[in-house]
């Protein structure tokens, strides 16, 4: 049982620190090569982190975003067969907005648009001190809707009749989330402290890895691209794992930098279950689990491999569980031959394996290629990558297009078919800089786009001033049924209807929507020249049943 627990802890540690490629000068030693590689990776991370800290505003956060749904003719035709109302006039609908947030309040203005025409604006104010939301749609009513977030959360929990374990509770309070967010920003550690801690513990881990006999130079293949690489190997058995973890725990107990970091964060969390004392108690529990003698004859454990190119760069890693037989847990490999680039990555093995493999070619800084995703031994999907910008990604900017298609499948009779039925998902990323996103996900069939969803946004946008919610007038408290009715009575759809008409909405379309919902509380429009709300009578004025003919 203890061996299994040690194995699980060790695997988590190795996966956590070793899944990121880095560059280093190759040596004959696996552990020295990886130790140097991770030292450089930590140094680069520290520089980026320090830059982010210097640019961070811990007092206020602002941003802008737009989410947009678009329909092409093919998509309208398909959805039109499923919709009870005419949607042929709809080309797109979107919500765009700006937000400003501090630890005291949040202000957000959102525009609702249809076919490029603004239909209405939603004003949203959140007061963290009282956990109250104020919302207004000027085109619908001059009044403000007031709701209490804590009350809404409590009612939602009660209605769901959730049975929560007493040891696990979840707070859905937005005010707590915002306060926690800004408290975290204010207590972020300095870059040199983070790099110091990371270096200290990665050094301990790699110092306790045993070098194995290196396989030497090998022809490695990823996708269709092969390259001669040096393969370095290390291993971790009980003989290495127990001292490694004991050294980590001993160091952690007396690590003043780590203590200061934990105390700062736990103080910001303000949760009695998470303190530096509980951290020390957890270390004591782990030491009890490790209180055993290592079996020097037990060679089971982990095999670690690194592929190194002629420039000394680590271009691939592999982690295997060695317990009577080798079982791959995780691995990746990048190969190069001129402008050609190969890539493979695998998680798990056998029937549980999930992998992606393929190759492409660079034209300048842009990479295009084809990659196949597989599950077990069967191909699941094919990804065609176009113009992936390898230079922009180094600056934190994602650019490229990914077309996902079904991988051909053979049935029992040997016939090949497309499991996606000819449908494709096309994802495009085109960020302008590291602080913005521009994503688009489209669905296509037969080469024609049916529709798409796009998301754009960033840290820019208009700065919105906080509003003194106490100064707001014409406020309707939605915890009171009478005020809900009063707000409903104040609503006027004329402006919204006029804007929808300007956007191309056909006459009577909203009535069709109301009729399709089957809401009996809403007065219906006339049908076939007879108002359905009027009773039909004979000449004597008596009400007719369904089998009788109304008076002329």
N, C-alpha and C positions, 0 to 999 in steps of 0.2 A: 504493500500500500504506500509506504514511504517512497519507494522507488518511483512509483507512478506520479506521486505529487511532485517530486524533484524534477522528473521529466517534463511535466506540464509547465512548471515555473520556468525551467530552462528554455523550453521552446518559446514561451511568450517573450522572454527577454531577447532571444536571438532574432525572432521575427520583428520585434519592435525596433531594434537598432540596425538591422542589416538589410532592410528592403530598399535602401536608397543607394543608387550608384554614385561613386565618387572617383576622383582622379588621384593617382599617386604614382610614385616611381617604384617599379617592381623590384622585389627582392626574392631570394630563394625561400623565404619564410612566409607561410600563409599569415601567421598572426602579426608579424611586423609589417607586412604589406597592408593588411586590413586596418591595423592600428594607425598607420600613417594616412591611409585613405580617409578614415573617419575623422582624424584630426583636422585634415583639410576641409572636409565637409562641415565640421562644427565651426571652423574659422569663417567659412563663407556664410553659414547660417547666421553667425554672430554679427557679421557686417551688415547683412540684410535686415536683421532684427533691430540693430542700432539705428539704421536709417529710418525704419518704420516708426520707432519710438520718437525720433526727432521730429517727424512730420505729423504725429498723432495729436488730435485735439481731445483732451480728456474732459473738457467742459461742455462741449456741444457736438452733436453729430448731425450732419445734414446729408441729404441725398435726393436723387430723383430716379424714377423708374416708369416704364410703360410696359404693359402686357397687352398683346394684340392678337386676336383670332381673325384669320382671313379665310374666305371661302372662294374657290375657283368654280367654274361652271360644272366640272365633273363632281366636285364635292356637293354642290347645291342639288344636283340631280339625284345623288344617292340619299342625302338627308331629306330631300323633298319627298321621297317615297315613304319615309318614316315619320315625317312631321304632319300633324293635322292642319297646319296653316301654311300659307305660301311663304317661302323663304327666298324666292328667286331675286328679290330686291336687295337682300343682304350681301354686301361685299366684305365688310369687316366690322368688328366692334373692338373697342379698346378702353382701357383705363390708364390714365397717365397722371402722375402726381409728384409733388415735392413734399419732403418731410424734414422737420427740424426737431431734435430731441435732446433734452438735458435730463439730469436726474430729478428735476422738479416737474417737468411737463413735456408734452409732445404735441406738436401742431402739424396737421397734414391737410393739404388741399388736393383733391383728386377730380379730374375731369372724366366724365363718361362720354365716349364718342361713338358714333355709328356712321359708317361710310365717310369718315373724315369730318363729320359735323358734330360739334359739341352739343350734347343733349342736356346735360346738367352738371353741376358742380357739387361735390360732397366736401363739406368743411368738417374737420374732425379735431377735437381738442381733448386732451387727456390730462387730468390733474392728479399727479401721483400722491400728493399729500392726502387726498380724500378718496383716492382710487375711483374717481368719477369720470365718465365719458360724456362729452357734449357733442352732438352732431346736428348739422343743418344742411338741408338741400334747398337753396334759395328758390329754385325754379318750382319747387313743390309747396313750400310753406316758409313763412318768415320765422317760424318758431324753431327752437332748439329742442332736440330730444336729449333727455338726461337719463343716464343709466349708471348704476353702481357695479363696478367690476367684481368686487368681493361678493356682493349679493347674488350676482348672476352666476358666479362660480359655485357658490353654495347651493343654489337652486338646481344647477345642472347636475351636481353630485347626488343630491337627494332624489331627483327625478330618475337618474340612472340606477339608483339603489345599489351603488357600488359597495362591495364588501372588500375593504382594503386591509391588508395585513398591518398590524399596529407598528411593525418595524419599517414600513414603507409608506410614506405619504408624499403626495405631489401637490405643489402649489401652482395654480394656474393664474395667480394674481399678476397682472401686467406691471403694476407698480413695483412689486418685489423684483421682477425680472429686470426692469429698467434700472432700479437702484443697484442691483447686483452687477449689472453690466458696467455702469460707470465706476462703481467701487473697484471692479476688476481692472479697468483701465488705469485708475489712479494708483493701483498697487502692482502694476507689472514690474518685474525685476529688471535691473540694468543688464545690458547685453554681456558685459564681462562676467557678471555673476552666473548667468545661464551657461555661458561657454565653459567657465571654470568647473561647474558641477557636471556638465555633460562629459567633458574631457576626463575628469577624475574617474567616473564609473565605467566609461567605455574602455579606458586603459586597464582597469581591473579585469573586465571581462576578457579582453584579448590577451592579457598577460597570463591568463589561466587556460587558454586554448593550447592544446598540444599540437605541434607541427607533425604531419605525417609525411611519408615518402611521396614526393611529388610525382604525378604522372608524366610531367614534362610537356614538351611541345606537342600539340595535337591539331588536326584539321577540324575546326568547329563549324557547324552549319546551322544557320537560322534562316528559315524561309528558303529562298533559292540562292543565298549568298554564303559562300564559305570563306574562311580566313584561318590562317595558322596562328594559334594562340598558345601561350604558356598556361598550364593548369597547376595551381597551387592547392594544397589540401591540408586541412586541419581536422582534429576530432576532439570531442568532449565526451568523456565517460564519467562514471561516478567519481573516479580518482581526480578528475579536474573540476567537476561540477560542485562537489561539496566544499572544497576550499574556496572556489570562486564565490559562492553565495555567502559563506561565512565572512569572507573579506569584505564583501559588499555591505553586509549587515553591521559588521564591526565599524566600518568607516562611516556608515550612515548615523550610527549612534553618537559619534563624536564630531560630526561634520557641522561646524558652526554656520557655514554658508547655507547648508540645507535647512538647518534649524530656523534661521532667520527667514528663509523663503516660505517655509511651511507656516510659521507663526503669522507672517503677513497675510497669507492667503486665508488661513483659518479664521483670523480676526475679521477679515472682510466678509467671510461667509456667515459669521455670527451663528454658528451651529454647534451646540455643545457636544454633538456626536463626532465632530471633526476638529481635533485640537492636536497640538504637538505631543501631548501626553498619550492620546489614543494612537498616534503614529508609533511612539516608542512601545506601546503595548502590542501593536501588530508585529513589530520586529521581534519581541519576545516570543510571540506565538510561532513565528517562522523559525526561530532558533530551536524551539522544541521539535519542530518537524525535521530539522536538519541534524538533530542530536543522534547520530548513528555513525557507525564506522563504514567507510567506503570499502566495497568489495573490489580489491585490486585485480581480481581475476575476471571480473565482469567487463567484457569489452563492448557491451551494448551502449548506445548513446546516440550522438549525432556526428555525421560527417559533413564538413563544410568545405566547399570548393569555390575558388575564384578563378576566372578567366582573365588573363592580362595580355594586352596587345604589345607590339614592339615599342610603342611610346611610353609604356609603363602604366597605361590606363586600365583600370578594372572595368571590363565591359560585360561581365556576366557573373552571376553567383548562383549557387545551388546549395540547398539544405536538405539533408536526407536523414531519416531515422534509421538507425542500424540496430535491429533487434532480431537476430538470427538471419534476417535478410534485409536488404536495403529497400527503403520506401521513400520516394521523393515527396517532400512536403511543400517546397516552393523553389522555383528557379526561374531565371531569366537570362537571356543572352542577346547581345547586340553584335552583329558582324558587319564588316565593311569591305568593299572591293571597288576601289575607284569611287565613282558616284553612287554605286549601288549600296543599299542598306538592308540588312536582314534583322528580323526581330522575332523572338519567341519568349513566351512567358507561360508558366504552368503552376497551377495550385492543386495539390493533391495528386493522387495516382490511381490507376485502375479505373473502375467504374465511377469513382468519385472525382476523377480528374476534370478540371476546367482549364482550357488552354486557349491561347491566341498565338498564331504564327503567320508570318508572311514576309514580304519584301517590297521595296520600293526603290525609287531613284531620285537623287537630288538634282535639281536644276537651279543653280545658284543656292539660295537658302531655303527653297521650297521643295518639300518631299511629297511625292505622290506614289501610291502603291496599293496593293491588295492584301488583305489579312483575313484569315479564317478563324472563327471562334468554334471550338469543339467542346463537347461534353461527353466524358467517357471516351469511346472510340468513334463516336459519330459527330460529323460536322453539323453545326447548328445554324450558323449565319456567316455571311461574307460582308466585310467592310471595305469599301473602296475609299481610300483617302486621297484627297486632292488638295494640293497647295498648302500643306501643313508648314507653317513658317517656323523653321528651327531656330532662327535668330531671335525672332520676337518673343518666343517662349522663354528664352534666357532672361528677358526683361520683365517676365510676368505677364505677357500679353498672349492670349490664345487666339490663333487664326488658323482656319482650315475648314474643309468640308468633308463630311463622313456620310457615305451612302450605304445603308444597311439593307441587305437583301437576304432572302432565304437561301441556304445552301441546298443544292439538289439532293433529293432523297430517292432511293430506289425501293420500289415495293416488292412484294413476294414474287411477282412475275418478271422482275428485272426492268420494269418501266420506271423512268426517271420523272420526277415531278417537283414543282416548287412549293414547299410548305407554306410560303407566304402568299401563294396565289398571284404572283406577279406584283404584289404590293412592295413598296420601298419606303423606308424612313430616311430622310435626308436632314442631317444636322449640320448647321453652319455656325462657326464662331468667328467673329470679326471685331475683336476689341480694339478701341482706338488707343488706349493706354492701359497701364496696370491698374488704374483705379476705376475702370469702366468695363461693362460687359455688353455684348451685342450678340444674342443667340437667336437662332431660328430653327424650329423643328417643323419639317413639312412631311406630308404623306403623299406618295405619288403612285400612279398605276399606269402601266403602258407608256411610260415616259412623260405623262402629263401630271402636273401637280393638282391634287384635289383640295388641299387646304393646308394651313400652317398656323403655328403658334410662335410668336416672337416675344422675347424679353430683352429690353434694353434698360440701362441704368448706370449710375455711378455716384461718386461723392460730390458732384456738382449740383447745380440747380439753384433755384431762388431761395435765399435765406428767409425763413418765415419767423415773424416775431411771436413770442408767447403771448397768449391772451389771458387777461384776468377774468377767470370764469365767473367770479362773483359779480362782475359788472354786466354780465349777459342778462338780457330781458327776454320776455316771451318764451320762458323755459317750461317744457312739459316733462314732468317726472314720470318715467315709464314704469315705476314701481307702483303707480296708482292707476287703477283701471279707469277712473273718471277722466284723468288727464290723458290717457291713451285715446279715449273717445273724443276728447276735445281736440287733440292734435289731428286725429283723423278727419274731424269736421273742418279743420282749417286747411286741409290739403286742396290744392287746385292743380289739375293735370293740364290745363290749357297750354302753358309754356312748353312743357315737355312734349305734348302732342304736336304742337306747332314745329318744334325742332325736329321731331321724328319725321314729320311730313316733309320738311326741308331736306332731310337725309334720304328721302325716296320711299318712305313708308306708304303703301297703298291705302286708300280710303277704306275705313271699316276694318283695318287689320287688327287693331286692339280689341274690337268687338269679337273678332274671330278667335283671338287668343283667350278672351274671357269665356267664350262659349266652349272652347276646347278644354278649359280647366274644369268645366262642369260645376261651377260655383253657383248654387241655387240662390245665394243671398244677393247676387248682383243682378239688377234688372236687365233682361235680355232685350235685344233690338228686335224690330219687326221681322217676321218671317212669312213669306208668301202673302204679304199684304194684310196679315191679321196680327195684331199685337198679342203676343203670347200672354201678356199680363192681364188682358181683358177676358172676361168670361163670355162664352158664346150662349145665346138664348134663342128661344123660339119667338113667334109673334106675340105670344101672351106674356113674354118676359121671363118664362121659366128657364132655368139653366139646363142645357142639353148634356146628355152623356155622349160618349165617343161614337155611338152607333147612329146618332140623329143628325139631321141636316139643319144648319143654322138658318135663321130667318133671312129673307132676301132684303 
